[in-house]
Amino acid sequence: MRAQLPRRVLLSLVLRLLFLKPVVTGSCSGDEQELLKQLQRQADFMQDTSRLLDPYMHIQGLDVPGLKEYCQERPGVFPREDALHGLSRRGFLQTLNAKLGHVLHRLTILQQKLHNVQDFGTVKRYIYGIRNNIYCLAQLLPGSSETAEPTQAGTEDSPSPPPTSYTFQSKLQGCQFLRGYHRFMHSVGQVFHKWRESPRRSRRHSPHRALRKGAHRMQPSIRGKRLRPRGQLPQ
């Protein structure tokens, strides 16, 4: 037991740095604002192109004039930000969880081909963390019994074997995918930012308060009113 204690402490510190709090504790936090704060931080980290896209383009020789212009996001692979804002909270979390599962699959394939990009493993650990926080946040929504179980590291790391030849077209597809991934995570961060602000707005404009205010306006008041003689029309 003495030899295991330092390893346990070290692992806890590393995971906390990666914002994987639900994985460390083994249970979900009931603090919605804290979960949203973690999720936004994780999304902000994953939108940084210096983590994956920039080193990928450099290693593949795509960061030169005449080639980098082709490294644009392919439409339809990731939802646009306006579409994400239009989803319900449950629908958004389900969409995000599914897309991150797809990202894990693609990153594992790219990692097998590009061993020089060290941040592949770091980004994958962040994805495991954000998916666990998604699970915890979904538990706070009505009907949470239908929510999928949190993803454990290694459960989606067995993609089909990559093709033997790595053509220019496949390099370009990888670049386009990473471009879309970083943009998608930026959009995700914007949604979580809006969610963090919404409770303050909901308290300020709560339905109960609006009803009380409306009822007060509807109450008749005789103060300041001048009695008119019978039969006289208001002017």
C-alpha positions in Angstrom: 0.0 0.0 0.0 2.8 2.4 0.7 4.2 2.0 -2.8 0.8 2.6 -4.4 0.0 5.9 -2.5 2.4 8.2 -4.4 1.2 6.8 -7.8 -2.3 7.4 -6.8 -1.6 11.0 -5.8 0.4 11.7 -9.0 -2.3 10.3 -11.2 -4.9 12.4 -9.4 -2.9 15.6 -9.9 -2.3 14.8 -13.6 -6.0 14.2 -14.3 -7.0 17.3 -12.4 -4.8 19.3 -14.7 -6.6 17.8 -17.6 -10.0 18.7 -16.0 -11.0 15.0 -15.8 -12.7 15.6 -12.4 -15.5 13.1 -12.8 -13.0 10.3 -13.7 -10.9 11.0 -10.6 -13.8 11.1 -8.1 -15.7 8.2 -9.6 -18.9 10.2 -9.3 -20.6 13.1 -10.9 -20.7 16.6 -9.5 -24.2 18.0 -9.0 -22.9 21.6 -9.6 -24.1 22.5 -13.1 -22.1 25.7 -13.2 -18.9 23.8 -12.3 -19.5 21.2 -15.0 -20.1 23.9 -17.6 -17.0 25.7 -16.5 -14.9 22.5 -17.0 -16.6 21.8 -20.4 -15.9 25.3 -21.7 -12.3 25.0 -20.6 -11.9 21.7 -22.3 -13.5 23.0 -25.5 -11.2 26.1 -25.5 -8.2 23.7 -25.2 -9.3 21.6 -28.1 -10.1 24.5 -30.5 -6.4 25.5 -30.5 -5.0 24.6 -33.9 -1.4 24.5 -32.6 -2.3 21.2 -30.9 -3.0 19.1 -34.0 -3.7 21.0 -37.2 -0.6 23.2 -37.3 1.9 20.3 -36.6 0.0 18.0 -39.0 0.3 20.5 -41.8 4.0 21.1 -41.2 4.8 17.4 -41.1 2.8 16.6 -44.2 4.3 19.6 -46.1 0.9 21.3 -46.5 1.8 24.6 -44.8 3.1 26.2 -48.0 1.5 28.6 -50.4 -0.5 26.7 -53.0 -1.3 23.8 -50.7 -2.5 25.2 -47.4 -5.4 26.9 -49.3 -6.9 23.5 -49.9 -6.9 22.7 -46.2 -10.4 23.8 -45.6 -13.2 22.2 -43.6 -15.5 19.9 -45.6 -19.1 20.9 -45.3 -21.4 18.5 -43.5 -18.8 16.7 -41.4 -19.4 18.8 -38.3 -22.5 20.8 -37.5 -22.3 24.6 -37.8 -22.6 26.8 -34.7 -26.1 28.1 -35.5 -27.3 24.6 -35.8 -25.8 23.7 -32.4 -27.5 26.7 -30.8 -30.8 25.5 -32.2 -30.6 22.2 -30.4 -32.2 21.4 -27.1 -29.7 20.8 -24.3 -30.2 17.0 -24.5 -29.9 17.1 -28.2 -26.8 19.1 -28.1 -25.1 16.8 -25.6 -26.0 13.7 -27.6 -24.7 15.3 -30.8 -21.5 16.4 -29.2 -20.9 13.0 -27.6 -21.4 11.2 -30.9 -19.2 13.6 -32.8 -16.4 13.2 -30.2 -16.6 9.4 -30.6 -16.0 9.9 -34.4 -13.1 12.2 -33.6 -11.5 9.6 -31.3 -11.7 7.1 -34.1 -10.1 9.4 -36.7 -7.4 10.6 -34.3 -6.4 7.0 -33.5 -5.9 6.4 -37.2 -3.9 9.6 -37.7 -1.8 8.8 -34.6 -0.7 5.5 -36.1 0.7 7.3 -39.1 2.1 10.4 -37.4 4.1 9.5 -34.3 5.8 12.9 -34.2 2.6 14.8 -33.2 2.8 14.3 -29.4 -0.4 16.1 -28.7 -2.5 13.3 -30.2 -2.5 11.4 -26.9 -3.2 14.6 -24.9 -6.2 15.6 -27.0 -7.6 12.1 -26.8 -7.4 12.3 -23.0 -9.2 15.6 -23.1 -11.9 14.0 -25.2 -12.4 11.3 -22.6 -12.7 13.9 -20.0 -15.2 16.1 -21.9 -17.4 13.0 -22.7 -17.5 12.1 -19.0 -18.5 15.6 -18.1 -21.2 15.4 -20.8 -22.5 12.3 -19.1 -22.5 14.0 -15.7 -24.2 17.1 -17.1 -26.8 15.0 -18.8 -27.7 13.4 -15.4 -29.0 16.8 -14.3 -31.5 17.0 -17.2 -35.0 15.5 -17.0 -35.2 11.9 -18.2 -31.5 11.2 -17.5 -32.1 7.5 -17.3 -31.7 7.3 -21.0 -28.3 8.8 -21.1 -25.4 6.6 -22.3 -22.8 5.5 -19.8 -19.6 7.5 -19.6 -16.8 6.5 -22.0 -13.7 4.9 -20.6 -10.3 5.3 -22.2 -9.6 2.6 -24.7 -13.1 1.6 -25.5 -13.1 3.2 -28.9 -9.4 2.9 -29.7 -9.7 -0.1 -32.1 -10.4 1.4 -35.6 -10.0 -0.6 -38.8 -6.4 -0.9 -40.0 -5.2 2.1 -42.0 -4.5 1.8 -45.7 -1.0 0.9 -46.6 -0.5 3.8 -49.0 -0.7 7.4 -47.6 -1.5 9.4 -50.7 -1.7 13.1 -51.1 -5.5 12.9 -51.1 -5.5 11.1 -47.7 -3.2 13.8 -46.3 -5.5 16.5 -47.5 -8.5 14.7 -46.0 -6.8 14.5 -42.7 -6.0 18.2 -42.8 -9.6 19.1 -43.7 -10.9 16.9 -40.9 -8.7 18.5 -38.3 -9.6 22.0 -39.5 -13.3 21.1 -39.1 -12.6 19.6 -35.7 -11.0 22.7 -34.3 -13.7 24.9 -35.7 -16.4 22.6 -34.2 -14.8 22.7 -30.8 -14.8 26.5 -31.0 -18.5 26.4 -31.7 -19.0 24.0 -28.8 -17.3 26.4 -26.5 -19.6 29.2 -27.6 -22.6 27.1 -26.7 -21.3 26.2 -23.2 -20.5 29.9 -22.7 -24.1 30.8 -23.5 -25.3 28.1 -21.1 -23.2 29.5 -18.3 -24.9 32.8 -18.7 -28.5 31.6 -19.1 -29.2 30.9 -15.4 -28.6 34.5 -14.6 -30.9 35.6 -17.3 -33.5 33.1 -16.3 -33.6 34.3 -12.7 -33.9 37.9 -13.9 -36.8 37.1 -16.2 -38.4 34.2 -14.4 -42.0 33.3 -15.3 -43.2 33.6 -11.7 -41.8 37.1 -11.4 -43.3 38.1 -14.7 -46.7 36.8 -13.6 -46.5 38.7 -10.4 -45.4 41.9 -12.2 -48.3 41.5 -14.7 -50.8 40.9 -12.0 -49.7 44.1 -10.2 -50.1 46.1 -13.4 -53.7 44.7 -13.8 -54.8 45.7 -10.3 -57.1 48.8 -10.5 -55.9 51.9 -8.8 -57.9 54.9 -7.8 -54.9 57.0 -6.8 -54.4 60.0 -9.0 -57.7 59.5 -10.9 -60.2 62.3 -11.1 -63.8 61.5 -10.9 -65.8 62.5 -13.9 -69.4 63.6 -13.8 -71.9 61.0 -14.9 -72.5 61.1 -18.6 -69.2 62.9 -19.4 -67.0 61.2 -22.0 -63.3 60.9 -21.4 -61.2 63.4 -23.3 
